[in-house]
């Protein structure tokens, strides 16, 4: 091998090393960017999961409330409720009842 060939081979090895280092740096930068994005997405997912949990609890509470309101709606149509309300608010009594008022 002549000097010029040896010099050319040395330059080629230096170029290959530089290219390898450049590719390695680019790959590491991409891996770092992907890691940061994955971490960001995991945090967002945790926030969304918490939000879903809270909303599910609210849905459950509203379903229970709707059931209670339905039971109350049924109750207020009963004779028992009507009599109780008439006694409490209007002071009415059944014909066979005697009303006793405390002396003041």
C-alpha positions as CSV (number, residue, x, y, z in Angstrom):
1,X,0.0,0.0,0.0
2,X,1.3,3.4,-0.9
3,X,1.2,6.4,1.2
4,X,-1.8,8.0,-0.5
5,X,-3.8,4.8,-0.2
6,X,-2.9,4.6,3.5
7,X,-3.9,8.2,3.9
8,X,-7.2,7.6,2.1
9,X,-7.9,4.5,4.3
10,X,-7.2,6.6,7.4
11,X,-9.6,9.3,6.2
12,X,-12.2,6.7,5.4
13,X,-12.0,5.2,9.0
14,X,-12.3,8.7,10.5
15,X,-15.3,9.4,8.3
16,X,-16.9,6.1,9.4
17,X,-16.3,6.9,13.0
18,X,-17.8,10.3,12.7
19,X,-20.8,8.9,10.9
20,X,-21.2,6.2,13.6
21,X,-21.1,8.9,16.3
22,X,-23.6,11.1,14.5
23,X,-26.0,8.3,14.0
24,X,-25.6,7.3,17.6
25,X,-26.3,10.8,18.8
26,X,-29.4,11.0,16.6
27,X,-30.7,7.7,17.9
28,X,-30.1,8.7,21.5
29,X,-31.9,12.0,20.9
30,X,-34.9,10.2,19.4
31,X,-34.9,7.7,22.3
32,X,-34.8,10.6,24.8
33,X,-37.6,12.4,23.0
34,X,-39.7,9.2,22.9
35,X,-39.1,8.7,26.6
36,X,-40.2,12.2,27.5
37,X,-43.3,11.8,25.4
38,X,-44.2,8.4,26.9
39,X,-43.8,9.9,30.4
40,X,-46.0,12.8,29.4
41,X,-48.6,10.5,28.1
42,X,-48.6,8.4,31.2
43,X,-49.2,11.5,33.3
44,X,-52.1,12.4,31.1
45,X,-53.5,8.9,31.3
46,X,-53.4,9.0,35.1
47,X,-55.2,12.3,35.1
48,X,-57.9,10.9,32.7
49,X,-58.3,7.8,34.7
50,X,-58.9,9.9,37.9
51,X,-61.4,12.0,36.0
52,X,-63.2,8.8,34.8
53,X,-63.3,7.5,38.3
54,X,-64.8,10.8,39.7
55,X,-67.3,10.9,36.9
56,X,-68.3,7.3,37.5
57,X,-68.8,8.1,41.2
58,X,-71.0,11.1,40.1
59,X,-73.0,8.9,37.8
60,X,-73.5,6.3,40.6
61,X,-74.6,9.1,43.0
62,X,-77.1,10.5,40.4
63,X,-78.5,7.0,39.8
64,X,-79.0,6.5,43.5
65,X,-80.6,10.0,43.7
66,X,-82.9,9.2,40.8
67,X,-84.0,6.0,42.5
68,X,-84.7,7.8,45.7
69,X,-86.7,10.4,43.8
70,X,-88.7,7.7,42.1
71,X,-89.4,6.1,45.5
72,X,-90.5,9.5,46.8
73,X,-92.7,10.1,43.8
74,X,-94.4,6.8,44.4
75,X,-94.7,7.6,48.2
76,X,-96.4,11.0,47.7
77,X,-99.2,9.3,45.7
78,X,-100.1,7.0,48.6
79,X,-103.0,7.6,50.9
80,X,-100.7,7.5,53.9
81,X,-98.7,10.5,52.7
82,X,-101.9,12.5,51.9
83,X,-103.3,11.9,55.4
84,X,-100.0,12.7,57.1
85,X,-99.7,16.0,55.1
86,X,-103.3,16.9,55.8
87,X,-102.8,16.3,59.5
88,X,-99.5,18.1,59.8
89,X,-100.1,21.1,57.5
90,X,-103.8,21.6,57.6
91,X,-104.7,20.2,61.0
92,X,-107.3,17.8,59.6
93,X,-108.3,14.6,61.3
94,X,-110.3,11.5,60.2
95,X,-114.0,11.4,61.3
96,X,-113.3,8.7,63.9
97,X,-110.3,10.6,65.5
98,X,-110.4,13.0,68.4
99,X,-108.1,16.0,68.3
100,X,-106.5,16.8,71.6
101,X,-104.7,20.1,71.9
102,X,-102.4,20.8,74.8
103,X,-103.4,23.7,77.1
104,X,-101.1,26.6,77.0
